[in-house]
Amino acid sequence: MDIKDANSAQLVEDDSLVEVNPYLIPSPNRIYANNAKWRIAADMLERYTGTAPTAFAKQIILTNFDHYLDRFATLCDDSLTTEGSAMTVSHSKKMGVSIVNFSIGSPNAALIIELLATADPKAVLFLGLAGGLHRSLKVGDFILPIGAIRDEGASQHFMPPQVPALPTFKVQKFVSQIVVEKGLDYRTGVVHTTDYRFWEFDEKFKAQLYEERALGIDMETATLFSVGFASKVPIGALLLVSDLPLKKGGIKTKESARVVFKEFTDLHIDIGIQAMSEIAERGEQIRHYRW
């Protein structure tokens, strides 16, 4: 079944759901339910990344940094890199994994998920950096988020505000298994996703963070989870604590960022590659629910 037929079938299914539930209003904004949007998104994915949707691996890693692509190329000796007008991608056929640097921020996070929906990925994993908020965290720790606070504007275009931002459980479950198999530890909890830069100097905002008891803070996770849910893209995240912004002298600098990349990037991306390369074979089946 081609894309047009698949989307037509989805629209028929949505119409049948309306007959069962008269309060259900099919959304033409959904990427899988709008044939015209799908075609434009598929074209945009190739234009922005230099890779056509059919050339992506079914397991995809997301990152914010070119350094992660460089290390991916080193760890996967068969990697092929393509560069589009806005993003860079590397592919490893041997590992069955593609990695995308989509840059930084919630708008870009929302965009890449919708575009990648046209590649029909089986699993997506965000390897992001986060500021550690809890006093027990230290730089280099891993956070496996079980949810994210939607304090950004992008996700509101995809899901109502009362809908929590949650990862795909089976992706997180398998990533946690890989981390444990490597003899490593991780923390689980909620992270706060914001589009507010330099919040570190806003005392009222910091007081709010203490009240929330979030483990970490970043600029993409909640958006990725929400848009992934809306677009039927199974997604998880493994975050690396890169700084401790609530502690004195804990805000990330050029030098501290260099140290983080040097000491922890290889381990972070190695976990991501192993998790995504093995999830199709060892992981449980990931199902999409239809509403």
C-alpha positions in Angstrom: 0.0 0.0 0.0 1.5 3.4 -1.0 1.4 6.6 1.0 -1.7 7.9 -0.7 -3.6 4.6 -0.2 -2.4 4.4 3.4 -3.6 7.9 4.2 -6.9 7.4 2.4 -7.4 4.3 4.5 -6.6 6.3 7.7 -9.2 8.9 6.7 -11.8 6.2 6.1 -11.0 4.8 9.5 -11.3 8.2 11.1 -14.7 8.6 9.4 -15.8 5.3 10.8 -14.6 6.3 14.3 -16.8 9.4 14.0 -19.8 7.2 13.4 -19.0 5.3 16.6 -18.1 8.5 18.6 -19.9 11.6 17.3 -17.7 13.8 19.6 -14.5 12.8 17.7 -13.3 15.4 15.3 -10.6 14.1 12.9 -7.7 16.5 12.8 -6.3 17.3 9.3 -3.2 18.5 11.1 -2.1 14.9 11.8 0.8 14.0 9.5 -0.6 10.5 8.9 -4.1 11.7 8.1 -3.2 14.5 5.6 -1.9 13.3 2.2 -0.8 16.7 1.1 1.0 17.4 4.3 2.7 14.0 4.1 4.0 14.7 0.6 5.4 18.1 1.6 7.0 16.7 4.7 8.7 13.9 2.8 10.1 16.4 0.3 11.2 18.7 3.2 12.9 15.8 5.0 15.1 15.2 2.0 15.7 18.9 1.4 16.6 19.6 5.0 18.7 16.5 5.6 20.0 15.4 2.2 18.4 12.0 2.7 15.1 10.7 1.3 12.7 9.1 3.7 13.2 5.7 2.3 17.0 5.9 2.9 16.7 6.3 6.6 17.2 3.3 8.9 14.2 2.2 10.8 16.0 3.0 14.1 16.9 6.7 14.5 19.0 8.6 17.0 18.4 12.4 17.5 21.0 14.8 18.7 21.6 18.5 19.0 25.4 18.5 18.3 27.7 17.9 15.3 30.2 16.3 17.8 27.8 13.4 18.2 27.7 12.8 14.5 31.5 12.9 14.4 31.7 10.2 17.2 29.0 8.2 15.5 31.2 8.1 12.3 34.2 6.9 14.4 32.2 4.2 16.2 30.5 3.0 13.0 33.2 2.5 10.4 30.6 2.2 7.6 28.9 5.5 8.3 27.7 7.7 5.4 27.0 11.4 6.1 24.6 13.6 4.2 24.0 17.3 4.7 20.9 19.2 3.7 20.0 22.8 3.9 19.3 22.7 7.7 20.4 19.4 9.2 23.1 16.7 9.0 22.5 12.9 9.1 24.8 9.9 9.3 23.7 6.4 8.4 25.2 3.0 9.3 23.8 0.1 7.4 25.8 -2.4 9.5 24.2 -1.1 12.7 20.8 -0.4 11.1 20.8 3.1 12.6 20.6 6.7 11.4 21.5 9.7 13.5 20.2 13.3 12.9 21.5 16.5 14.2 18.3 18.7 14.2 19.9 21.6 16.2 18.5 23.0 19.4 15.0 24.1 20.6 11.4 22.9 20.7 10.4 24.2 17.3 13.1 22.2 15.6 12.2 19.2 17.8 8.6 19.4 16.6 9.6 19.8 13.0 12.0 16.8 12.9 9.4 14.4 14.4 6.8 15.3 11.8 9.4 15.0 9.0 10.7 11.7 10.3 7.1 10.3 10.5 7.4 10.0 6.7 10.3 7.7 7.1 8.1 5.4 9.2 10.7 4.7 12.0 10.2 1.8 14.3 12.0 3.5 17.2 13.6 6.9 17.8 15.9 7.8 20.7 16.9 11.3 21.7 20.4 11.6 23.1 20.2 15.0 24.7 22.0 17.1 27.3 20.2 18.4 30.4 20.9 20.6 33.3 20.8 18.6 36.5 18.4 20.1 39.1 18.3 17.6 41.9 21.1 18.0 44.5 22.1 14.4 44.2 23.0 14.6 40.5 26.5 15.2 39.1 27.8 15.9 35.7 28.0 12.7 33.6 24.9 11.1 35.2 22.2 9.7 33.0 18.5 10.6 33.3 15.9 8.3 31.7 12.8 10.5 31.7 9.4 9.0 32.4 7.7 12.3 31.6 8.3 15.9 30.8 6.8 19.2 31.8 5.5 21.1 28.7 6.8 24.6 29.5 7.3 25.4 25.8 5.1 26.6 23.0 5.6 24.1 20.2 3.7 21.1 21.7 0.5 23.1 22.1 -0.1 22.9 18.4 -0.2 19.1 18.5 -1.8 18.1 21.8 -4.2 19.8 24.3 -2.4 21.3 27.3 -3.8 18.8 29.8 -2.1 15.9 27.9 1.2 14.8 29.6 4.3 14.5 27.6 5.3 10.8 27.9 7.8 8.7 26.1 7.1 5.4 24.4 7.4 3.0 27.4 8.9 0.1 25.5 11.7 2.3 24.0 12.6 3.5 27.5 12.4 0.0 28.9 14.9 -1.3 26.3 17.3 1.6 26.8 17.2 1.0 30.5 18.1 -2.7 29.9 21.1 -1.7 27.8 22.3 0.8 30.5 22.1 -1.9 33.2 23.8 -4.5 31.0 26.7 -2.1 30.7 26.9 -2.0 34.5 25.9 1.7 34.6 23.3 3.5 36.7 20.6 6.0 35.7 17.9 8.1 37.3 14.3 8.2 36.4 11.9 11.0 36.9 10.4 14.1 35.2 12.3 16.7 33.3 11.3 20.3 32.7 11.3 21.4 29.1 11.4 25.1 28.5 11.9 27.6 25.6 13.2 30.2 28.1 16.9 30.7 27.7 18.9 32.3 30.5 16.3 31.2 33.0 19.2 30.7 35.4 19.1 34.4 36.3 15.3 34.5 37.0 14.8 33.8 40.7 11.1 33.3 40.4 11.5 30.7 37.7 14.1 28.8 39.8 11.8 28.8 42.8 9.2 27.2 40.5 11.6 24.5 39.5 12.2 23.6 43.2 8.5 23.3 43.7 8.1 21.0 40.7 10.8 18.6 41.9 11.9 17.9 38.3 15.2 16.1 38.0 16.5 18.0 35.0 15.8 20.8 32.5 16.2 20.9 28.8 14.7 22.5 25.7 13.4 19.5 23.6 12.2 16.5 25.5 8.6 17.4 26.1 8.1 18.5 22.6 9.6 15.3 21.2 7.4 13.2 23.4 4.2 15.2 22.6 4.7 15.4 18.8 5.8 11.8 18.7 2.6 10.8 20.4 0.5 12.9 18.1 2.4 11.7 15.0 2.6 8.0 15.9 6.4 8.1 16.1 7.7 5.8 18.9 10.2 7.8 20.8 12.3 7.7 24.0 15.2 9.7 25.5 18.4 9.2 27.4 19.6 12.5 28.8 23.2 13.2 29.9 23.6 15.7 32.8 25.9 18.3 31.3 25.8 21.0 34.0 24.3 21.8 37.4 22.8 25.3 36.9 21.2 25.6 40.3 24.6 25.3 42.1 27.1 28.1 42.4 29.4 28.0 39.4 27.4 25.2 37.9 26.2 26.9 34.7 27.7 25.4 31.5 30.6 27.3 29.9 32.6 26.7 26.8 35.3 25.0 28.8 32.9 22.8 30.8 31.1 21.8 27.7 34.3 20.7 26.1 35.1 18.5 29.1 31.6 16.9 28.9 32.0 16.1 25.2 35.4 14.7 25.8 34.6 12.5 28.8 31.0 11.4 28.3 30.0 11.6 24.6 31.4 8.3 23.5 29.6 6.4 26.3 26.3 8.2 25.7 26.3 7.6 22.0 27.6 4.0 22.4 24.5 3.3 24.5 22.3 4.9 21.9 23.8 2.9 19.0 23.5 -0.4 20.8 20.0 0.3 22.0 18.7 1.3 18.5 20.7 -1.4 16.7 19.3 -4.2 18.9 15.8 -3.0 19.7 14.3 -4.5 16.5 15.9 -7.9 17.4 15.8 -8.0 21.2 13.1 -5.4 22.1 9.4 -6.1 22.6 7.1 -5.2 19.7 6.2 -1.5 19.8 2.5 -0.9 18.9 0.8 2.2 17.7 -2.7 2.9 19.2 -5.4 4.2 17.0 -7.8 6.8 18.4 
